[in-house]
């Protein structure tokens, strides 16, 4: 019976994906337009569009649509929303990325939420390359930036280490409270998850 349930779920995803394509296509059009505007100095609203509050809204919107797309196995849409999410988030945190500013992030029991979301971007871009013909340059460019950002977060976490342990916030309890975890056990949560498959992407040719 298990295999028939899986087939039924896949068919349901296909049907729902087709039904929601117009909605997701319109959302992608809007977000790509917003993405272009924040990079265009000739845009009359360039300064307004680049204020952190506006960028954070775009980051959240692209993440929501990315997650909706991957649940429906719409690999091309998930990859494009991932690109938008990754690039805008790292634009918002550009000073951290280039090492000018120290990260201001929350270290949770299982790592950092925003970094985990960037790892998802890279994974969904890999699926987009393999399943939907997405340009591998998008994967490699985002992966390179995410790897660099990841190193900044790891360095930040290490700087908080005392006697081999780091203080984190356990938000699985109410109210959230501080907890102490050994760095040797914690570092893996700041790396891409090993239990989720990421298909290989061929390196770019020079």
C-alpha positions as CSV (number, residue, x, y, z in Angstrom):
1,X,0.0,0.0,0.0
2,X,2.9,2.3,0.7
3,X,4.0,2.7,-2.9
4,X,0.4,3.5,-4.0
5,X,0.2,6.2,-1.4
6,X,3.4,7.7,-2.7
7,X,2.2,7.6,-6.3
8,X,-1.1,9.3,-5.2
9,X,0.8,12.0,-3.4
10,X,3.0,12.6,-6.4
11,X,-0.1,12.9,-8.7
12,X,-1.6,15.3,-6.2
13,X,1.5,17.5,-6.3
14,X,1.4,17.5,-10.1
15,X,-2.2,18.5,-10.2
16,X,-1.8,21.2,-7.5
17,X,1.4,22.4,-9.2
18,X,-0.5,22.9,-12.5
19,X,-3.3,24.7,-10.7
20,X,-1.0,27.1,-9.0
21,X,1.3,27.9,-11.9
22,X,-0.4,31.1,-12.8
23,X,-0.2,32.4,-9.2
24,X,3.4,31.5,-8.9
25,X,4.3,32.9,-12.3
26,X,2.7,36.2,-11.3
27,X,4.6,36.2,-7.9
28,X,7.9,35.5,-9.7
29,X,7.3,38.3,-12.2
30,X,6.7,40.8,-9.3
31,X,9.7,39.6,-7.4
32,X,12.0,39.6,-10.4
33,X,10.9,43.2,-11.1
34,X,11.6,44.2,-7.5
35,X,15.0,42.4,-7.7
36,X,15.9,44.4,-10.8
37,X,14.9,47.7,-9.2
38,X,17.0,47.3,-6.1
39,X,20.1,46.9,-8.4
40,X,19.4,49.7,-10.8
41,X,20.8,53.1,-9.7
42,X,18.7,54.8,-12.4
43,X,15.6,53.6,-10.6
44,X,14.0,56.8,-9.2
45,X,13.1,54.9,-6.0
46,X,16.5,53.2,-5.7
47,X,17.3,54.5,-2.2
48,X,13.8,53.7,-0.9
49,X,13.9,50.2,-2.5
50,X,17.2,49.4,-0.8
51,X,16.2,50.3,2.8
52,X,16.6,47.3,5.1
53,X,12.9,47.0,5.9
54,X,12.0,46.7,2.2
55,X,14.8,44.2,1.5
56,X,13.7,42.1,4.5
57,X,10.1,42.0,3.1
58,X,11.5,40.7,-0.3
59,X,13.6,38.1,1.5
60,X,10.6,36.8,3.4
61,X,8.3,36.8,0.3
62,X,10.8,34.9,-1.9
63,X,11.4,32.4,0.9
64,X,7.7,31.7,1.2
65,X,7.3,31.2,-2.6
66,X,10.4,29.1,-2.8
67,X,9.1,26.7,-0.2
68,X,5.7,26.5,-1.8
69,X,7.3,25.7,-5.2
70,X,9.6,22.9,-3.9
71,X,6.7,21.2,-2.2
72,X,5.0,21.1,-5.6
73,X,8.2,19.8,-7.3
74,X,8.3,22.9,-9.4
75,X,12.1,22.9,-9.5
76,X,12.5,25.8,-11.9
77,X,10.4,28.1,-9.8
78,X,12.0,26.9,-6.6
79,X,15.4,27.7,-8.1
80,X,14.5,31.1,-9.3
81,X,12.9,32.1,-5.9
82,X,16.0,30.7,-4.3
83,X,18.3,32.9,-6.4
84,X,16.2,36.0,-5.4
85,X,16.2,35.0,-1.7
86,X,19.9,34.3,-1.6
87,X,21.0,37.4,-3.4
88,X,18.8,39.8,-1.6
89,X,19.5,38.3,1.8
90,X,23.3,38.6,1.2
91,X,22.8,42.1,-0.2
92,X,21.2,43.0,3.0
93,X,24.1,41.5,4.9
94,X,26.8,42.6,2.5
95,X,29.0,44.1,5.3
96,X,29.0,40.8,7.1
97,X,29.8,38.9,3.8
98,X,32.9,41.0,3.1
99,X,34.1,40.9,6.7
100,X,33.6,44.6,7.5
101,X,30.9,43.9,10.2
102,X,30.5,41.1,12.7
103,X,27.3,39.0,12.3
104,X,24.3,39.8,14.5
105,X,22.6,36.5,14.5
106,X,20.7,34.2,16.8
107,X,22.4,30.9,17.5
108,X,19.7,28.3,18.2
109,X,20.0,24.8,19.5
110,X,20.1,23.5,15.9
111,X,22.1,26.3,14.3
112,X,21.1,29.6,12.7
113,X,17.7,29.8,10.9
114,X,18.8,32.2,8.2
115,X,21.9,30.2,7.4
116,X,19.9,27.1,7.1
117,X,17.6,28.9,4.7
118,X,20.5,29.8,2.5
119,X,21.6,26.2,2.5
120,X,18.1,25.4,1.2
121,X,18.7,28.0,-1.6
122,X,21.8,26.2,-2.7
123,X,20.2,22.8,-2.5
124,X,17.1,23.9,-4.5
125,X,19.3,25.5,-7.1
126,X,21.2,22.2,-7.5
127,X,17.8,20.5,-8.1
128,X,16.9,23.3,-10.6
129,X,20.1,22.7,-12.6
130,X,19.5,18.9,-12.7
131,X,15.7,18.8,-13.2
132,X,14.8,22.0,-14.9
133,X,17.8,23.2,-16.9
134,X,18.6,26.2,-14.6
135,X,21.9,27.9,-15.5
136,X,24.6,26.3,-13.3
137,X,26.2,29.8,-12.9
138,X,23.3,30.7,-10.6
139,X,24.1,27.6,-8.5
140,X,27.8,28.3,-8.3
141,X,27.6,32.0,-7.7
142,X,25.1,31.6,-4.9
143,X,27.0,28.6,-3.4
144,X,30.2,30.7,-3.3
145,X,28.5,33.5,-1.5
146,X,26.7,31.2,0.9
147,X,30.0,29.3,1.7
148,X,31.6,32.6,2.5
149,X,28.7,33.8,4.7
150,X,28.7,30.4,6.4
151,X,32.4,30.9,7.3
152,X,31.6,34.3,8.9
153,X,28.8,32.7,11.0
154,X,31.1,29.8,12.1
155,X,33.9,32.3,13.0
156,X,31.3,34.4,15.0
157,X,30.1,31.3,16.8
158,X,33.7,30.2,17.6
159,X,34.4,33.7,19.0
160,X,31.7,33.0,21.6
161,X,33.2,29.7,22.7
162,X,34.3,29.3,26.3
163,X,36.0,26.1,27.4
164,X,34.9,24.3,24.3
165,X,31.2,25.2,24.6
166,X,28.9,27.9,23.2
167,X,25.8,29.6,24.6
168,X,22.8,29.2,22.4
169,X,19.1,30.0,22.6
170,X,16.8,27.1,23.1
171,X,13.6,28.3,21.6
172,X,11.9,24.9,21.7
173,X,10.9,25.7,25.2
174,X,8.6,28.5,26.5
175,X,9.9,30.9,27.3
176,X,13.1,30.5,25.3
177,X,16.2,30.2,27.5
178,X,20.0,30.0,27.2
179,X,21.6,26.6,26.9
180,X,25.2,25.5,26.7
181,X,26.3,23.0,24.0
182,X,29.7,21.6,23.2
183,X,31.3,23.1,20.0
184,X,32.3,19.7,18.8
185,X,28.6,18.7,18.7
186,X,27.3,22.1,17.5
187,X,29.4,23.0,14.5
188,X,27.6,20.5,12.2
189,X,24.4,22.5,12.6
190,X,26.1,25.4,10.8
191,X,27.0,23.3,7.8
192,X,24.8,22.1,5.0
193,X,22.6,19.1,6.2
194,X,23.9,15.7,5.3
195,X,20.5,14.0,5.5
196,X,19.0,15.9,2.6
197,X,20.1,15.0,-0.9
198,X,21.8,17.6,-3.1
199,X,22.4,16.5,-6.6
200,X,25.9,17.2,-8.0
201,X,26.4,20.2,-10.3
202,X,29.3,20.1,-12.7
203,X,32.0,22.8,-12.2
204,X,31.9,25.6,-14.7
205,X,34.4,25.4,-17.6
206,X,36.8,28.3,-17.9
